């Protein structure tokens, strides 16, 4: 199993991009910069952020700037705190810890914290921005609104300030005493300016470049997203500050549209461009990267030594950096690394080699690292279930079926499961023709539910499934599609009788009385299963399964015509003369005899046997 966490261990050769971003920040030499790391959900943005931090940390020697990293995840604060105030306080607290660590004068940092707290207590992170833009601070009401309006005028009374403090303490449970000054001459815009000055002064004194790493912004609701972006705006374009924002660009633009209702796309783009100076997109994965990623995940969970794992990882990433020259990352490359792989790991590397192309192209995975990891976790769980229950399942077969379950048509998967459950040996024989065509390079003539580009690629992946018993695979996959066999609808008596008929069909007459007591629907299910078994017969004289079918047809007369149709559909060359007296005297017998009489493929001895059984001796001979 692999946890769905970001990592600074590079499995995708992202280090080159991360190093480029780090170098951009270093080359800025303290000038303000903002970098956006964009990409869809699950493509590795969080891991890219960690790799950028790792690369910067390696550059932060005594001869180069010292970096102070401040990770911030707005999603964690959503619903619990104001994102703007939370970001400002997170930055201020980080500066405070750095000051304490340097044992430097912390007065400027304390002043910064005081100003942040001033904004937090009054919830002015939003009010200040609105006021500075000339928008009325409608978020406050009553005495709090009066207090804000009175800032900078000297008209606030001590009584008003005390009422506001009391309201804040009641709402937040935190002591607000002393944070508000009735005679404060500071207005919100002035406080913002003072906050920025305190921030810059603190950075200069500490001699650090602040690197704020903002992640999971595209998971947030539009209000939280905008709040975080607006808080960033307070700190952007100040010396010794760099922001790296990981988010899906389209999600950010969606939040801007929602927040600033009615703006056109050009204004949305302009807003985004003002915040993000350097846009970086996480590279999409091709087949080589997907194959390498899957192999490295399997290697990570293997019994190889840590040194071997790291050596393989490094060499794989080096090879990925040269795939533009036509070099490949595949089994041949990994085998040539000179590491002795355990047998179990070799099988899994083979699985990765086979599945990588279709996991890159399948629309429901599209080479997404998170979805690949989830797929492999689901596969690992099912392998564990199979071992725990003693179900013999080929991991390659299980992987192929799981891929179809995740990426194929739900209706087609249901049809596949039904076919497996209905077949006595659990084999989806109907796949044989399609698999033959796909693997011969021909276009398979697929039925409607199956007629997709994915299915055609899937059919070509080894191993072939038409001749495989897939009942064990469905058993360990039943959290998605429970095994529904006809026997599941039988009563205990019906199931017992079916078991007896299948085990000893030649002794069926001994349970005839019990069969007549079953409901008609259960007798129909028994006949279904008996005919499924009977289809495996290659010669129709008097096979034992025929005895069981005849007894069931006698117990429930409506099953006789079904048996008659079944017999007339058998290949004419399979019919032997000794079956004729076996079925004589039944209400449906004449229907079968007439069909055989008129068939040119039925042998003369069979037709002679039919003539001998008829009172008038009539028979059609062709």
VEXKEVEX-277930 format. One record per residue (C-alpha): x, y, z; chain. Coordinates in steps of 0.05 Angstrom, whole numbers, plus 5000, padded with zeros to 4 digits. Example, Ala and Ser with C-alpha at 12.3 -4.5 7.8 and 13.67 -1.06 7.14 Angstrom:
residues 2
   c1   c2   c3 cadena
 5246 4910 5156      A
 5273 4979 5143      A
This chain:
residues 622
   c1   c2   c3 cadena
 5000 5000 5000      A
 5022 5071 4985      A
 4997 5131 5025      A
 4965 5188 4986      A
 5015 5239 5012      A
 5061 5288 4978      A
 5134 5271 4980      A
 5202 5300 4965      A
 5225 5233 4936      A
 5224 5243 4861      A
 5194 5186 4822      A
 5176 5227 4760      A
 5238 5266 4744      A
 5206 5330 4770      A
 5271 5352 4802      A
 5293 5389 4739      A
 5231 5433 4740      A
 5236 5442 4815      A
 5309 5462 4808      A
 5290 5513 4755      A
 5238 5545 4801      A
 5288 5546 4858      A
 5340 5580 4815      A
 5289 5633 4794      A
 5279 5651 4867      A
 5354 5652 4880      A
 5368 5695 4819      A
 5315 5745 4842      A
 5365 5764 4898      A
 5312 5786 4946      A
 5267 5820 4895      A
 5194 5802 4904      A
 5169 5745 4862      A
 5107 5700 4857      A
 5107 5633 4822      A
 5046 5591 4805      A
 5052 5515 4801      A
 4991 5494 4761      A
 4962 5427 4744      A
 4899 5385 4752      A
 4879 5347 4815      A
 4928 5292 4832      A
 4983 5308 4781      A
 5036 5321 4834      A
 5032 5395 4851      A
 5043 5384 4926      A
 5103 5339 4912      A
 5130 5392 4865      A
 5124 5444 4921      A
 5164 5398 4967      A
 5217 5387 4914      A
 5223 5462 4904      A
 5233 5472 4978      A
 5285 5416 4980      A
 5322 5447 4922      A
 5321 5516 4954      A
 5345 5489 5020      A
 5405 5457 4986      A
 5422 5525 4957      A
 5413 5563 5022      A
 5486 5559 5045      A
 5525 5613 5082      A
 5549 5640 5015      A
 5477 5649 4990      A
 5413 5676 5020      A
 5381 5640 5078      A
 5310 5619 5065      A
 5253 5619 5115      A
 5200 5571 5091      A
 5127 5582 5112      A
 5080 5526 5088      A
 5007 5547 5087      A
 4947 5503 5070      A
 4885 5546 5064      A
 4841 5484 5060      A
 4857 5466 5131      A
 4830 5533 5156      A
 4767 5531 5114      A
 4706 5536 5159      A
 4748 5548 5222      A
 4785 5613 5211      A
 4789 5673 5165      A
 4840 5652 5112      A
 4870 5722 5107      A
 4882 5730 5181      A
 4907 5658 5186      A
 4959 5669 5131      A
 4983 5735 5161      A
 4989 5704 5230      A
 5025 5642 5203      A
 5076 5686 5170      A
 5084 5730 5233      A
 5093 5669 5278      A
 5146 5640 5232      A
 5184 5706 5235      A
 5177 5705 5311      A
 5207 5635 5315      A
 5264 5655 5269      A
 5278 5716 5313      A
 5279 5674 5375      A
 5325 5624 5342      A
 5374 5680 5322      A
 5368 5713 5391      A
 5361 5778 5355      A
 5321 5839 5374      A
 5249 5815 5369      A
 5217 5883 5378      A
 5201 5891 5304      A
 5172 5822 5300      A
 5129 5834 5361      A
 5104 5898 5330      A
 5085 5858 5268      A
 5047 5807 5311      A
 5011 5862 5348      A
 4987 5892 5283      A
 4965 5824 5257      A
 4926 5812 5321      A
 4895 5881 5315      A
 4867 5861 5247      A
 4848 5791 5270      A
 4808 5813 5331      A
 4766 5861 5291      A
 4763 5814 5232      A
 4792 5871 5192      A
 4832 5830 5144      A
 4773 5836 5097      A
 4749 5903 5122      A
 4817 5936 5112      A
 4822 5912 5041      A
 4751 5934 5026      A
 4763 6002 5059      A
 4827 6014 5022      A
 4789 6000 4957      A
 4733 6049 4977      A
 4683 5993 4991      A
 4640 6000 5055      A
 4661 5948 5108      A
 4592 5916 5112      A
 4619 5855 5148      A
 4617 5893 5215      A
 4556 5919 5249      A
 4536 5961 5309      A
 4591 5989 5353      A
 4645 5952 5313      A
 4623 5988 5249      A
 4620 6055 5285      A
 4689 6042 5314      A
 4719 6028 5245      A
 4686 6091 5217      A
 4714 6131 5274      A
 4786 6109 5263      A
 4831 6167 5243      A
 4779 6219 5265      A
 4791 6218 5340      A
 4715 6212 5351      A
 4716 6143 5383      A
 4699 6141 5456      A
 4729 6095 5508      A
 4660 6067 5519      A
 4654 6047 5445      A
 4721 6013 5446      A
 4704 5974 5509      A
 4638 5951 5478      A
 4674 5926 5416      A
 4725 5890 5459      A
 4670 5857 5499      A
 4634 5835 5435      A
 4699 5805 5407      A
 4714 5769 5472      A
 4644 5741 5474      A
 4647 5717 5401      A
 4717 5690 5401      A
 4730 5671 5473      A
 4797 5709 5468      A
 4818 5768 5510      A
 4817 5831 5467      A
 4832 5882 5522      A
 4883 5934 5503      A
 4883 5917 5429      A
 4835 5973 5412      A
 4851 6045 5428      A
 4792 6093 5431      A
 4836 6150 5408      A
 4874 6112 5356      A
 4892 6156 5297      A
 4904 6095 5253      A
 4855 6081 5197      A
 4851 6013 5162      A
 4893 6036 5102      A
 4944 6064 5150      A
 4945 5999 5189      A
 4957 5960 5124      A
 5015 6006 5107      A
 5044 5999 5177      A
 5037 5924 5173      A
 5076 5921 5108      A
 5131 5966 5136      A
 5136 5922 5199      A
 5140 5861 5155      A
 5196 5888 5111      A
 5234 5914 5171      A
 5231 5846 5205      A
 5258 5810 5143      A
 5316 5859 5136      A
 5334 5851 5209      A
 5332 5775 5206      A
 5370 5773 5139      A
 5325 5720 5108      A
 5285 5711 5045      A
 5215 5690 5062      A
 5187 5634 5018      A
 5113 5623 5028      A
 5090 5556 5000      A
 5014 5557 4990      A
 4982 5490 4974      A
 4913 5460 4963      A
 4884 5527 4944      A
 4842 5494 4889      A
 4808 5450 4941      A
 4778 5510 4976      A
 4711 5543 4966      A
 4714 5607 4924      A
 4708 5651 4985      A
 4768 5619 5019      A
 4809 5620 4955      A
 4797 5695 4945      A
 4811 5710 5018      A
 4879 5675 5013      A
 4896 5710 4948      A
 4877 5778 4977      A
 4920 5765 5038      A
 4978 5748 4992      A
 4968 5815 4959      A
 4987 5849 5024      A
 5055 5817 5022      A
 5068 5813 4947      A
 5119 5858 4916      A
 5158 5869 4980      A
 5232 5858 4985      A
 5257 5789 5007      A
 5190 5755 4997      A
 5174 5698 4948      A
 5107 5663 4941      A
 5099 5594 4909      A
 5026 5577 4898      A
 5004 5506 4878      A
 4935 5506 4848      A
 4895 5488 4786      A
 4893 5552 4745      A
 4823 5539 4720      A
 4797 5529 4791      A
 4828 5595 4813      A
 4797 5631 4754      A
 4730 5599 4772      A
 4736 5627 4843      A
 4751 5696 4815      A
 4689 5693 4770      A
 4645 5671 4828      A
 4672 5725 4875      A
 4672 5783 4826      A
 4604 5768 4795      A
 4596 5794 4725      A
 4669 5804 4706      A
 4691 5782 4637      A
 4745 5731 4622      A
 4796 5785 4605      A
 4790 5816 4675      A
 4794 5747 4706      A
 4859 5733 4668      A
 4887 5802 4687      A
 4872 5789 4761      A
 4908 5723 4758      A
 4967 5751 4720      A
 4976 5807 4770      A
 4983 5755 4826      A
 5025 5703 4788      A
 5088 5730 4756      A
 5118 5663 4735      A
 5069 5608 4715      A
 5097 5536 4717      A
 5056 5476 4696      A
 5068 5406 4725      A
 5089 5365 4664      A
 5037 5313 4642      A
 5060 5241 4644      A
 5073 5199 4582      A
 5078 5124 4577      A
 5152 5124 4598      A
 5137 5165 4661      A
 5076 5123 4679      A
 5115 5059 4671      A
 5173 5086 4712      A
 5126 5112 4766      A
 5091 5045 4774      A
 5156 5007 4775      A
 5186 5053 4827      A
 5124 5046 4871      A
 5130 4971 4868      A
 5205 4975 4883      A
 5191 5022 4941      A
 5147 4969 4975      A
 5195 4912 4960      A
 5247 4878 5004      A
 5305 4910 4969      A
 5354 4950 5011      A
 5346 5025 5018      A
 5411 5035 4981      A
 5387 4993 4922      A
 5320 5029 4920      A
 5353 5098 4918      A
 5404 5075 4866      A
 5348 5049 4821      A
 5306 5112 4831      A
 5364 5157 4812      A
 5381 5117 4750      A
 5308 5113 4728      A
 5301 5189 4735      A
 5365 5199 4696      A
 5338 5155 4640      A
 5272 5193 4640      A
 5312 5256 4627      A
 5337 5225 4562      A
 5272 5195 4535      A
 5269 5253 4486      A
 5328 5219 4452      A
 5288 5155 4444      A
 5313 5120 4507      A
 5262 5078 4545      A
 5245 5061 4616      A
 5219 4989 4613      A
 5233 4919 4638      A
 5295 4913 4595      A
 5324 4977 4624      A
 5308 4959 4696      A
 5334 4888 4687      A
 5400 4916 4661      A
 5412 4955 4725      A
 5444 4893 4756      A
 5398 4886 4816      A
 5372 4817 4835      A
 5297 4826 4839      A
 5255 4777 4881      A
 5207 4734 4840      A
 5146 4770 4867      A
 5175 4838 4848      A
 5192 4813 4778      A
 5119 4794 4767      A
 5097 4863 4789      A
 5147 4899 4745      A
 5119 4857 4688      A
 5049 4881 4707      A
 5073 4954 4706      A
 5105 4943 4638      A
 5040 4916 4608      A
 4991 4965 4639      A
 5030 5030 4630      A
 5008 5046 4559      A
 4933 5039 4572      A
 4938 5074 4640      A
 4968 5132 4603      A
 4914 5135 4549      A
 4851 5113 4588      A
 4809 5175 4600      A
 4791 5156 4671      A
 4865 5153 4692      A
 4903 5192 4639      A
 4970 5181 4672      A
 4948 5217 4736      A
 4997 5197 4792      A
 4944 5199 4846      A
 4896 5155 4806      A
 4952 5107 4789      A
 4969 5101 4863      A
 4896 5089 4881      A
 4892 5036 4827      A
 4953 5000 4854      A
 4927 5005 4926      A
 4861 4974 4904      A
 4900 4918 4869      A
 4942 4906 4932      A
 4879 4902 4975      A
 4848 4850 4929      A
 4911 4809 4927      A
 4911 4809 5003      A
 4838 4788 5005      A
 4852 4731 4957      A
 4908 4706 5001      A
 4867 4713 5065      A
 4810 4673 5036      A
 4854 4622 5001      A
 4828 4643 4932      A
 4878 4627 4878      A
 4881 4690 4836      A
 4932 4708 4784      A
 4954 4779 4799      A
 4961 4796 4725      A
 4889 4773 4712      A
 4865 4811 4773      A
 4900 4874 4749      A
 4869 4869 4680      A
 4800 4859 4708      A
 4809 4917 4757      A
 4830 4962 4700      A
 4766 4945 4662      A
 4725 4956 4724      A
 4755 5026 4733      A
 4759 5049 4661      A
 4711 5007 4619      A
 4637 5015 4607      A
 4598 4998 4672      A
 4546 4962 4630      A
 4600 4920 4595      A
 4632 4903 4662      A
 4564 4881 4688      A
 4555 4836 4627      A
 4624 4807 4638      A
 4609 4792 4711      A
 4542 4760 4692      A
 4575 4716 4640      A
 4627 4692 4689      A
 4575 4677 4742      A
 4531 4639 4693      A
 4586 4595 4664      A
 4597 4530 4702      A
 4672 4540 4698      A
 4671 4615 4707      A
 4698 4629 4638      A
 4676 4688 4594      A
 4681 4648 4530      A
 4648 4703 4489      A
 4713 4744 4495      A
 4752 4693 4454      A
 4732 4719 4385      A
 4746 4791 4405      A
 4813 4774 4437      A
 4834 4734 4375      A
 4817 4793 4330      A
 4851 4845 4375      A
 4915 4805 4383      A
 4917 4790 4308      A
 4914 4864 4293      A
 4843 4861 4266      A
 4785 4905 4286      A
 4740 4865 4334      A
 4666 4869 4319      A
 4644 4892 4389      A
 4573 4896 4415      A
 4545 4964 4432      A
 4564 4967 4506      A
 4635 4945 4490      A
 4648 4987 4428      A
 4698 5036 4458      A
 4771 5053 4441      A
 4790 5032 4512      A
 4760 4963 4504      A
 4800 4950 4440      A
 4865 4967 4476      A
 4844 4927 4537      A
 4830 4864 4497      A
 4902 4867 4471      A
 4933 4866 4541      A
 4958 4798 4564      A
 4936 4752 4593      A
 4877 4728 4552      A
 4814 4720 4594      A
 4767 4678 4552      A
 4795 4613 4578      A
 4807 4636 4650      A
 4764 4619 4709      A
 4747 4689 4735      A
 4702 4668 4793      A
 4758 4680 4843      A
 4771 4749 4813      A
 4698 4769 4820      A
 4697 4742 4891      A
 4754 4787 4914      A
 4723 4845 4875      A
 4654 4839 4904      A
 4655 4907 4939      A
 4644 4935 4869      A
 4603 4880 4836      A
 4576 4825 4881      A
 4575 4755 4852      A
 4503 4741 4832      A
 4496 4670 4809      A
 4429 4637 4794      A
 4438 4593 4856      A
 4434 4655 4900      A
 4359 4657 4885      A
 4347 4586 4907      A
 4320 4562 4974      A
 4362 4515 5016      A
 4323 4456 4987      A
 4331 4480 4916      A
 4406 4491 4925      A
 4413 4421 4955      A
 4375 4389 4897      A
 4417 4427 4846      A
 4480 4403 4879      A
 4455 4331 4878      A
 4435 4336 4804      A
 4502 4364 4784      A
 4541 4314 4826      A
 4504 4252 4803      A
 4458 4269 4744      A
 4448 4195 4728      A
 4413 4186 4795      A
 4364 4243 4784      A
 4302 4198 4788      A
 4315 4188 4862      A
 4299 4262 4877      A
 4239 4268 4829      A
 4188 4273 4885      A
 4227 4328 4920      A
 4234 4366 4854      A
 4159 4368 4845      A
 4152 4404 4912      A
 4196 4462 4890      A
 4166 4528 4866      A
 4164 4535 4790      A
 4214 4592 4790      A
 4266 4549 4825      A
 4256 4491 4777      A
 4269 4539 4720      A
 4335 4560 4752      A
 4354 4486 4760      A
 4340 4474 4686      A
 4382 4536 4668      A
 4442 4507 4705      A
 4433 4437 4677      A
 4430 4463 4606      A
 4492 4504 4618      A
 4528 4440 4637      A
 4496 4401 4580      A
 4524 4450 4529      A
 4593 4423 4544      A
 4573 4354 4517      A
 4601 4337 4449      A
 4561 4273 4436      A
 4486 4265 4445      A
 4470 4193 4457      A
 4450 4183 4529      A
 4497 4227 4571      A
 4482 4227 4646      A
 4463 4301 4645      A
 4404 4282 4599      A
 4374 4240 4655      A
 4375 4300 4701      A
 4343 4345 4648      A
 4288 4294 4634      A
 4270 4287 4708      A
 4266 4363 4716      A
 4222 4368 4654      A
 4175 4316 4684      A
 4172 4353 4750      A
 4152 4418 4715      A
 4118 4407 4646      A
 4136 4477 4621      A
 4209 4458 4622      A
 4197 4403 4571      A
 4192 4450 4511      A
 4256 4485 4534      A
 4293 4418 4533      A
 4263 4404 4464      A
 4290 4470 4436      A
 4358 4455 4467      A
 4362 4386 4434      A
 4341 4412 4366      A
 4397 4464 4370      A
 4452 4412 4380      A
 4498 4403 4320      A
 4467 4347 4276      A
 4532 4307 4276      A
 4529 4301 4352      A
 4462 4264 4352      A
 4466 4189 4362      A
 4412 4136 4351      A
 4407 4114 4423      A
 4378 4181 4445      A
 4315 4168 4405      A
 4283 4115 4451      A
 4309 4154 4512      A
 4264 4213 4498      A
 4205 4174 4468      A
 4136 4184 4498      A
 4143 4257 4521      A
 4093 4311 4500      A
 4148 4348 4464      A
 4183 4288 4432      A
 4151 4295 4363      A
 4178 4366 4357      A
 4249 4341 4366      A
 4240 4281 4320      A
 4210 4324 4265      A
 4269 4372 4268      A
 4318 4314 4263      A
 4278 4281 4207      A
 4283 4344 4166      A
 4357 4357 4180      A
 4405 4336 4125      A
 4461 4332 4176      A
 4428 4280 4221      A
 4453 4209 4207      A
 4411 4154 4175      A
 4414 4109 4237      A
 4382 4165 4278      A
 4326 4173 4227      A
 4316 4098 4225      A
 4310 4097 4301      A
 4257 4152 4297      A
 4218 4111 4245      A
 4220 4050 4290      A
 4190 4090 4347      A
 4132 4117 4307      A
 4069 4075 4302      A
 4060 4091 4228      A
 4133 4082 4213      A
 4136 4147 4174      A
 4203 4182 4169      A
 4233 4234 4123      A
 4300 4212 4095      A
 4346 4262 4061      A
